[in-house]
Amino acid sequence: MGLDPRVLWTPPYGGWLVEGILTTLRLTGVAILGSTLLAIVVSMMRMSTLRSVSMPARAYVYFFRNTPFPVQVLFWYFGAPHLIPERFLEWLYAGDFEFLAALVALILYTAAYIAEHFRSGISAIPRSQMESALSSGMNYIQAMSYVILPQAFRISLPPLISEYLTIAKNSSVAMIIGVAEAMTMARRVESYSFRAFEAFGAVTLFYLSLSLLTSFVLNWYNRRYLALITADERGKKRRKRPIGQAKRGLGWAGRP
């Protein structure tokens, strides 16, 4: 039958694909933000010396890291409503409950992985930095916010890139509960136009472009941030260098 890429921008198929792509971007963006914030809280709970605080966080991480993501999506869509009061459930069903269920599943599932990356990043920072921050007058929250977590984020950035890309790809699983994301709309286009290669090929290129763009932006940020830190450290070393060493470096020392 041959290829006909014109189907991708022929009404209503083009509009369907654009709607699905926008839904995927919205789902991915909110899930990245929500899972990162939740992971920060969970990682700090995991490192607490109080067992009443660390054990629930550990149980949360073990549970969500050892259950398949499609099972979690189906649970939050079909199972969780049985635990919600009926009055509140009616309000949820009046809105976009499918999108909300997929979003909750993405946030809870991914936060369990990101929390472990943050915990490793925080553990890699010398304890003396926390002690110095506390001795300078900061409280624990301020020390974590301004001293520890920014460094932990930089250390954890390479694995975080992988997790953020996984969020974008896992968002396609939301089609099993009827979320109108990119894969769902591609399937609708294929059902109406019988152009499977064009529809799913376009969505494949979209996911590939999204992954490459996200990876490029985060890697660029990481390189730029490292460059700023390196330049700052070199400046500090130059300021701390003794006068004799500075002259020797310029070729002045040793001359008569």
C-alpha positions as CSV (number, residue, x, y, z in Angstrom):
1,M,0.0,0.0,0.0
2,G,3.0,2.3,0.4
3,L,3.8,5.0,2.9
4,D,1.7,8.1,3.2
5,P,3.1,10.5,5.8
6,R,0.4,13.1,4.9
7,V,-1.9,11.2,7.2
8,L,0.0,12.6,10.2
9,W,-1.2,16.1,9.5
10,T,-4.6,15.3,7.9
11,P,-7.6,16.2,10.1
12,P,-8.5,14.8,12.5
13,Y,-5.5,12.5,12.8
14,G,-2.9,15.3,13.2
15,G,-5.0,16.9,16.0
16,W,-5.2,13.6,17.8
17,L,-1.5,13.1,17.7
18,V,-0.8,16.6,18.9
19,E,-3.3,16.1,21.8
20,G,-1.6,12.8,22.8
21,I,1.9,14.4,22.7
22,L,0.8,17.3,24.9
23,T,-0.8,14.9,27.4
24,T,2.4,12.8,27.5
25,L,4.5,16.0,28.1
26,R,2.2,17.1,30.8
27,L,2.2,13.7,32.5
28,T,6.0,13.4,32.2
29,G,6.7,17.0,33.5
30,V,4.4,16.7,36.6
31,A,5.7,13.2,37.4
32,I,9.3,14.4,37.2
33,L,8.6,17.2,39.6
34,G,6.5,15.2,42.0
35,S,8.8,12.1,42.1
36,T,11.8,14.3,42.8
37,L,10.2,16.2,45.7
38,L,8.9,12.9,47.2
39,A,12.3,11.2,46.7
40,I,14.0,14.0,48.7
41,V,11.6,13.4,51.6
42,V,12.0,9.6,51.4
43,S,15.8,9.7,51.2
44,M,16.0,11.9,54.3
45,M,13.7,9.6,56.1
46,R,15.8,6.6,55.1
47,M,18.9,8.2,56.6
48,S,17.2,9.0,59.9
49,T,18.5,7.4,63.0
50,L,15.0,6.9,64.3
51,R,13.6,3.5,63.3
52,S,10.1,4.8,63.4
53,V,11.1,7.2,60.6
54,S,13.5,5.1,58.6
55,M,11.5,1.8,58.5
56,P,8.4,3.1,56.7
57,A,10.6,4.7,54.1
58,R,12.6,1.5,53.7
59,A,9.3,-0.5,53.3
60,Y,8.1,2.0,50.8
61,V,11.3,1.7,48.7
62,Y,11.3,-2.1,48.8
63,F,7.6,-2.4,47.9
64,F,7.6,-0.1,44.9
65,R,10.9,-1.2,43.5
66,N,9.8,-4.9,43.6
67,T,6.4,-4.6,42.0
68,P,5.8,-4.2,38.2
69,F,4.8,-0.7,37.1
70,P,1.8,-1.9,35.0
71,V,0.4,-3.7,38.1
72,Q,0.7,-0.4,40.0
73,V,-1.1,1.5,37.3
74,L,-4.0,-1.0,37.3
75,F,-4.1,-0.9,41.1
76,W,-4.4,2.8,41.4
77,Y,-7.1,2.8,38.7
78,F,-9.2,-0.2,39.6
79,G,-8.2,-1.1,43.2
80,A,-7.6,2.2,45.0
81,P,-11.1,3.6,44.4
82,H,-12.5,0.9,46.7
83,L,-10.6,2.6,49.6
84,I,-11.8,6.1,48.8
85,P,-15.0,7.6,50.3
86,E,-17.8,7.6,47.8
87,R,-18.4,11.3,48.0
88,F,-14.8,12.1,47.2
89,L,-14.8,9.3,44.5
90,E,-17.6,11.0,42.6
91,W,-15.6,14.2,42.5
92,L,-12.6,12.3,41.2
93,Y,-14.6,10.6,38.5
94,A,-16.0,13.9,37.4
95,G,-12.5,15.0,36.5
96,D,-9.8,13.2,34.6
97,F,-9.4,10.2,37.0
98,E,-7.4,8.1,34.4
99,F,-4.8,10.8,34.2
100,L,-4.6,11.2,38.0
101,A,-4.2,7.4,38.5
102,A,-1.4,7.2,36.0
103,L,0.3,10.3,37.6
104,V,0.1,8.8,41.1
105,A,1.5,5.5,39.9
106,L,4.4,7.2,38.0
107,I,5.3,9.4,41.0
108,L,5.2,6.7,43.6
109,Y,7.1,4.2,41.4
110,T,9.8,6.5,40.2
111,A,10.4,8.2,43.6
112,A,11.4,4.9,45.1
113,Y,14.3,4.7,42.7
114,I,15.3,8.4,42.8
115,A,15.3,8.3,46.6
116,E,18.1,5.7,46.6
117,H,20.1,7.8,44.2
118,F,19.7,10.8,46.5
119,R,20.6,8.7,49.5
120,S,23.8,7.6,47.8
121,G,24.6,11.2,46.8
122,I,24.1,12.5,50.3
123,S,26.2,9.6,51.8
124,A,29.1,10.6,49.4
125,I,29.3,14.1,51.0
126,P,31.7,14.4,53.9
127,R,30.0,14.7,57.3
128,S,32.2,17.7,58.1
129,Q,30.1,19.8,55.6
130,M,27.0,19.3,57.6
131,E,28.9,20.0,60.9
132,S,30.3,23.2,59.4
133,A,26.9,24.3,58.2
134,L,25.3,23.7,61.6
135,S,28.2,25.4,63.4
136,S,27.7,28.5,61.2
137,G,24.2,29.0,62.6
138,M,22.1,27.1,60.1
139,N,19.4,24.7,61.3
140,Y,19.1,21.1,59.9
141,I,16.6,22.1,57.2
142,Q,18.7,25.0,56.0
143,A,21.9,23.0,56.0
144,M,20.2,20.3,53.9
145,S,18.6,22.8,51.5
146,Y,21.6,25.1,50.9
147,V,24.6,22.9,51.4
148,I,23.9,19.1,51.2
149,L,21.1,18.7,48.7
150,P,22.6,20.8,45.9
151,Q,25.8,18.8,46.0
152,A,23.8,15.5,46.3
153,F,21.8,16.5,43.2
154,R,24.9,17.1,41.2
155,I,26.4,13.8,42.3
156,S,23.2,12.0,41.5
157,L,22.5,13.6,38.2
158,P,23.8,10.9,35.9
159,P,21.5,8.2,37.3
160,L,18.7,10.8,37.6
161,I,18.9,11.4,33.8
162,S,18.1,7.7,33.3
163,E,15.2,7.8,35.8
164,Y,13.7,10.9,34.1
165,L,13.9,9.3,30.7
166,T,12.2,6.2,32.2
167,I,9.3,8.4,33.3
168,A,8.8,9.6,29.8
169,K,8.8,6.0,28.4
170,N,6.7,4.6,31.3
171,S,4.1,7.2,30.6
172,S,3.1,5.1,27.5
173,V,1.8,2.4,30.0
174,A,-1.0,4.8,30.9
175,M,-2.8,3.7,27.7
176,I,-3.9,0.5,29.5
177,I,-6.3,2.6,31.6
178,G,-7.4,4.9,28.8
179,V,-5.3,8.0,29.3
180,A,-5.3,9.9,26.0
181,E,-1.5,10.1,25.7
182,A,0.7,9.6,22.6
183,M,0.4,5.8,22.3
184,T,-3.4,5.9,22.8
185,M,-3.8,8.5,20.1
186,A,-1.5,6.7,17.7
187,R,-3.6,3.6,18.2
188,R,-6.7,5.6,17.4
189,V,-5.1,7.0,14.3
190,E,-4.2,3.5,13.2
191,S,-7.7,2.2,13.9
192,Y,-9.3,4.9,11.7
193,S,-6.7,5.3,8.9
194,F,-5.2,1.8,8.8
195,R,-1.8,3.5,8.7
196,A,0.0,1.7,11.5
197,F,3.6,2.4,10.3
198,E,3.0,6.1,10.0
199,A,1.1,6.5,13.3
200,F,3.4,4.4,15.5
201,G,6.5,5.6,13.6
202,A,5.6,9.2,14.4
203,V,5.2,8.4,18.1
204,T,8.5,6.4,18.2
205,L,10.3,9.5,16.8
206,F,8.6,11.6,19.4
207,Y,9.7,9.4,22.3
208,L,13.2,9.3,20.8
209,S,13.4,13.1,20.4
210,L,12.1,13.6,23.9
211,S,14.7,11.3,25.4
212,L,17.5,12.9,23.5
213,L,16.4,16.4,24.3
214,T,16.0,15.6,28.0
215,S,19.4,13.9,28.1
216,F,21.1,16.8,26.3
217,V,19.6,19.5,28.6
218,L,20.6,17.7,31.8
219,N,24.1,16.8,30.5
220,W,24.6,20.4,29.5
221,Y,23.5,21.6,32.9
222,N,25.8,19.1,34.6
223,R,28.8,20.2,32.5
224,R,28.1,23.9,33.0
225,Y,27.7,23.4,36.7
226,L,30.9,21.4,37.0
227,A,32.7,24.1,35.0
228,L,31.6,26.8,37.3
229,I,32.6,24.8,40.4
230,T,36.0,24.0,38.8
231,A,36.6,27.7,38.0
232,D,35.6,28.7,41.6
233,E,38.0,26.1,43.1
234,R,40.9,27.3,40.9
235,G,40.2,30.8,42.0
236,K,40.3,29.8,45.6
237,K,43.6,28.0,45.2
238,R,45.2,31.0,43.5
239,R,44.1,33.3,46.3
240,K,45.5,30.8,48.9
241,R,48.8,30.4,47.1
242,P,51.8,31.9,49.0
243,I,53.5,34.9,47.6
244,G,56.7,33.1,46.9
245,Q,54.9,30.3,45.0
246,A,52.9,32.9,43.0
247,K,56.1,34.6,41.9
248,R,57.8,31.3,41.1
249,G,54.8,30.4,38.9
250,L,55.2,33.7,37.1
251,G,59.0,33.2,36.6
252,W,60.0,35.9,39.1
253,A,61.5,33.7,41.9
254,G,65.1,32.8,41.6
255,R,66.2,35.8,39.6
256,P,69.0,37.9,41.1
